């Protein structure tokens, strides 16, 4: 390659690399254009079905609205395989399950018509630990147990992949008793999909 061409390539690479490094600042500037400081109404965010979790801003939009198409089963299997953010806060995947539940309920679907199953696996497994084991590992009570309890009250089934439990060298009885043990997350998802469940990866 000629020296002049090398200089051009290096300059372009430097320009691209510099802008990639500045992406967080660019995102902040971009989002700041839309985030004015007006106060939100008191009930702008609500948690109508899962109290305190999965907050939503309900908009009565008719397109693809749950509960408006006759014959839909409202069957969903959620797979959660990540532990994002602060381990001392509820797992974001479980928060998203709560959000979907709140959205369906706000859209007019009764909780007893929701057939929701959560399958926890991979790096999300600590979310299902009982308080004793979670405290030993992370020094605090498990922040997910209240959320799992609220999901269970709403009829949502929460399960754990025993292959992931074994992979992480955990004992089965370290998992909180609110959580259902399954052979694996993969077989759980496949079985439920064959029974007509929609699949959401969270």
C-alpha positions in Angstrom: 0.0 0.0 0.0 1.3 3.5 -0.9 2.2 5.8 2.0 -0.5 8.3 1.0 -3.1 5.5 1.1 -1.9 4.5 4.5 -2.3 8.0 5.8 -5.9 8.2 4.4 -6.8 4.8 6.0 -5.3 5.9 9.4 -7.1 9.2 9.3 -10.5 7.5 8.5 -9.9 4.9 11.3 -9.0 7.6 13.7 -12.1 9.6 12.9 -14.4 6.5 13.3 -12.6 5.3 16.5 -12.8 8.8 18.0 -16.6 9.0 17.3 -17.2 5.6 18.6 -15.5 6.5 21.9 -17.8 9.6 22.0 -21.0 7.6 21.5 -22.2 7.9 25.2 -21.8 11.6 25.0 -23.6 11.7 21.6 -26.5 9.6 23.0 -26.8 11.9 26.0 -26.9 15.0 23.7 -29.5 13.4 21.4 -31.8 12.1 24.2 -31.5 15.5 25.9 -33.1 17.2 23.0 -36.4 15.3 23.7 -36.3 15.3 27.5 -37.6 18.6 28.6 -38.1 19.2 32.3 -41.9 19.2 32.4 -43.4 17.3 35.3 -45.2 14.0 34.7 -48.8 13.7 36.0 -49.1 11.7 39.3 -50.5 8.6 37.6 -48.3 8.7 34.5 -46.5 5.5 35.5 -48.6 2.7 37.0 -48.3 -1.0 38.1 -51.9 -2.2 38.0 -51.3 -6.0 38.3 -47.8 -6.5 39.8 -47.7 -3.9 42.5 -44.5 -1.9 42.6 -42.8 -3.7 39.7 -42.8 -3.3 35.9 -44.1 0.2 35.7 -46.0 1.1 32.5 -47.5 4.2 30.9 -50.8 3.0 29.5 -51.9 4.3 26.1 -55.2 3.0 24.7 -53.8 2.2 21.2 -56.0 -0.2 19.2 -53.3 -1.8 17.0 -52.3 -5.3 18.1 -54.0 -4.7 21.5 -54.2 -7.8 23.7 -57.7 -9.1 24.4 -59.3 -7.5 21.3 -58.8 -10.5 19.0 -61.2 -13.3 19.6 -59.7 -16.7 20.2 -56.2 -15.6 21.3 -54.7 -17.8 24.0 -52.6 -15.2 25.8 -50.0 -17.9 26.3 -46.4 -16.6 26.6 -43.1 -18.3 27.7 -40.4 -15.8 28.8 -36.8 -16.9 28.9 -34.4 -14.9 31.1 -30.7 -15.7 30.8 -28.9 -12.5 31.8 -28.1 -10.7 35.1 -28.0 -7.1 34.1 -27.2 -4.1 36.2 -26.9 -4.1 39.9 -27.2 -7.6 41.5 -28.7 -5.9 44.5 -31.7 -4.7 42.4 -34.5 -6.9 40.9 -33.4 -8.8 37.7 -34.3 -6.6 34.7 -35.7 -9.6 32.9 -38.2 -10.3 35.7 -39.1 -6.6 35.7 -39.9 -6.9 32.0 -42.2 -9.9 32.7 -43.9 -7.7 35.3 -44.2 -4.9 32.7 -45.8 -7.3 30.1 -48.2 -8.6 32.7 -49.1 -5.0 33.7 -49.6 -4.1 30.0 -51.9 -7.1 29.3 -53.9 -6.4 32.4 -54.2 -2.7 31.7 -55.4 -3.6 28.2 -58.3 -5.5 29.6 -57.1 -9.1 29.9 -58.0 -10.6 33.3 -55.1 -12.2 35.1 -56.9 -15.6 35.1 -56.7 -15.5 31.3 -53.0 -15.0 31.2 -50.9 -18.2 30.7 -47.4 -16.9 31.4 -44.4 -19.0 32.2 -41.0 -17.7 33.1 -37.9 -19.8 32.4 -34.8 -18.6 34.3 -31.4 -20.0 33.1 -27.7 -19.3 32.5 -26.4 -16.1 34.2 -29.8 -15.2 35.6 -29.9 -18.2 38.0 -28.9 -16.2 41.1 -32.2 -14.4 40.8 -33.9 -17.6 42.0 -31.7 -18.2 45.0 -33.3 -18.3 48.5 -32.4 -15.5 50.9 -29.8 -17.5 52.8 -27.8 -18.4 49.8 -28.2 -15.1 48.1 -27.0 -13.3 51.2 -23.9 -15.6 51.5 -23.0 -14.8 47.9 -23.8 -11.1 47.6 -24.2 -9.8 51.2 -27.8 -8.7 50.9 -31.3 -10.3 50.8 -32.4 -11.5 47.4 -34.2 -8.5 45.9 -36.0 -10.8 43.4 -38.1 -12.8 45.9 -40.7 -10.1 46.4 -41.1 -9.7 42.7 -41.3 -13.5 42.1 -44.0 -13.6 44.9 -46.0 -10.9 43.2 -45.8 -12.7 39.9 -46.9 -15.9 41.5 -49.9 -14.1 43.1 -50.9 -13.0 39.6 -50.8 -16.6 38.4 -47.4 -16.4 36.6 -45.4 -19.6 36.8 -41.7 -19.0 37.5 -39.3 -21.9 36.7 -35.6 -22.6 36.9 -33.3 -24.6 34.5 -31.7 -27.4 36.5 -28.9 -27.7 33.9 -27.9 -24.1 34.7 -28.2 -24.8 38.5 -25.7 -27.7 38.0 -23.5 -25.7 35.7 -23.1 -23.0 38.3 -22.3 -25.7 40.9 -25.4 -24.8 43.0 -27.5 -27.2 45.1 -31.1 -27.7 44.0 -32.4 -26.8 47.5 -30.6 -23.4 47.3 -33.3 -22.3 44.9 -36.3 -20.6 46.6 -39.3 -23.0 46.9 -41.5 -20.5 45.0 -39.6 -21.4 41.9 -40.4 -24.6 39.9 -37.5 -26.9 38.9 -37.4 -28.0 35.3 -35.1 -30.4 33.3 -33.8 -27.5 31.3 -34.8 -24.1 30.0 -34.4 -25.3 26.4 -36.8 -28.2 26.8 -39.3 -26.0 28.8 -39.4 -23.4 26.0 -39.6 -26.0 23.2 -42.4 -28.0 25.0 -44.4 -24.8 25.6 -43.9 -23.6 22.1 -45.3 -26.9 20.8 -48.3 -26.2 23.0 -48.9 -22.9 21.3 -47.0 -20.5 23.6 -45.4 -17.4 22.1 -41.7 -17.0 23.0 -40.2 -13.8 24.4 -36.5 -13.7 25.2 -35.9 -11.1 28.0 
